[in-house]
């Protein structure tokens, strides 16, 4: 058995084709923590589909409210504009592991 610390992972991404990682793979997995009133810069991916589970909190994605326990999917080329209304926790899975596949608007 191997044990890793999430705090050692860059941006809490712990599965993917980057370093450090707990498990190298052609996809990516992260556990994200965001603070109330945080706004993420608008961005999109050309290759990856992003599957997100909001574990705790409340947020909006493209002005649509997402609540804890809901899953939302961002397809390639879909711009994501994100705002957090409460302290929030997400599990994020990207179908392609490519650290260069993020384009800010």
C-alpha positions as CSV (number, residue, x, y, z in Angstrom):
1,X,0.0,0.0,0.0
2,X,1.1,3.5,-0.8
3,X,0.0,6.6,1.2
4,X,0.2,10.2,-0.2
5,X,-0.7,13.5,1.3
6,X,-3.2,15.6,-0.6
7,X,-1.3,18.7,0.6
8,X,1.7,17.5,-1.5
9,X,-0.4,17.5,-4.7
10,X,-0.4,20.6,-6.9
11,X,-3.9,22.2,-6.8
12,X,-5.2,19.0,-5.1
13,X,-4.9,17.1,-8.4
14,X,-4.0,13.6,-7.3
15,X,-4.5,11.4,-10.4
16,X,-3.1,12.2,-13.8
17,X,-0.1,12.5,-16.1
18,X,1.8,15.1,-14.1
19,X,4.1,15.2,-11.1
20,X,3.6,14.8,-8.2
21,X,0.7,12.4,-8.5
22,X,-0.6,9.5,-6.4
23,X,-1.5,7.6,-9.6
24,X,-0.4,8.3,-13.1
25,X,-3.2,8.0,-15.6
26,X,-4.6,9.4,-18.9
27,X,-7.4,11.2,-16.9
28,X,-7.3,13.5,-13.9
29,X,-9.0,13.6,-10.5
30,X,-8.9,16.4,-8.0
31,X,-10.5,17.4,-4.7
32,X,-11.1,21.1,-4.8
33,X,-11.8,23.5,-1.9
34,X,-13.1,27.0,-2.6
35,X,-14.0,29.8,-0.3
36,X,-17.3,31.8,-0.2
37,X,-17.3,34.7,-2.7
38,X,-14.4,33.1,-4.7
39,X,-14.7,33.6,-8.5
40,X,-12.7,31.5,-10.9
41,X,-11.5,33.0,-14.1
42,X,-13.7,32.1,-17.1
43,X,-12.0,29.3,-19.1
44,X,-12.6,26.3,-21.3
45,X,-10.9,23.1,-22.4
46,X,-10.4,22.0,-26.0
47,X,-9.9,18.3,-25.2
48,X,-11.2,17.3,-21.8
49,X,-14.7,16.9,-20.6
50,X,-14.9,17.9,-16.9
51,X,-17.3,16.0,-14.6
52,X,-17.8,17.8,-11.3
53,X,-19.6,16.6,-8.1
54,X,-20.3,19.4,-5.6
55,X,-19.9,17.6,-2.3
56,X,-20.5,20.6,0.0
57,X,-21.6,24.2,-0.6
58,X,-23.4,26.2,-3.2
59,X,-22.1,27.8,-6.4
60,X,-23.1,29.0,-9.8
61,X,-21.7,27.8,-13.1
62,X,-22.6,30.0,-16.1
63,X,-25.1,31.7,-13.9
64,X,-26.9,28.4,-13.1
65,X,-27.1,27.6,-9.4
66,X,-25.5,24.2,-8.3
67,X,-26.2,22.7,-4.9
68,X,-24.4,20.1,-2.8
69,X,-25.0,16.6,-4.1
70,X,-25.4,17.8,-7.7
71,X,-23.2,16.8,-10.7
72,X,-22.5,19.1,-13.6
73,X,-20.5,18.4,-16.7
74,X,-18.5,20.9,-18.8
75,X,-18.0,19.7,-22.4
76,X,-15.0,20.7,-24.5
77,X,-15.1,24.3,-25.7
78,X,-17.9,25.2,-23.2
79,X,-16.8,28.3,-21.3
80,X,-17.1,27.9,-17.5
81,X,-17.8,31.0,-15.4
82,X,-17.8,30.0,-11.7
83,X,-18.7,31.7,-8.5
84,X,-19.0,30.2,-5.0
85,X,-21.8,31.4,-2.7
86,X,-20.6,29.2,0.2
87,X,-17.4,27.5,1.2
88,X,-17.5,24.6,-1.2
89,X,-15.8,21.2,-1.9
90,X,-15.8,19.4,-5.2
91,X,-14.5,16.2,-6.7
92,X,-13.4,16.9,-10.3
93,X,-12.7,14.3,-13.0
94,X,-11.3,15.3,-16.4
95,X,-11.4,12.8,-19.2
96,X,-8.0,13.7,-20.5
97,X,-4.9,14.5,-18.6
98,X,-3.3,17.5,-20.3
99,X,-2.0,20.3,-18.2
100,X,-1.9,22.6,-21.2
101,X,-5.6,22.1,-22.0
102,X,-6.9,25.2,-20.1
103,X,-7.7,28.4,-21.9
104,X,-8.5,31.6,-20.0
105,X,-11.0,34.0,-21.6
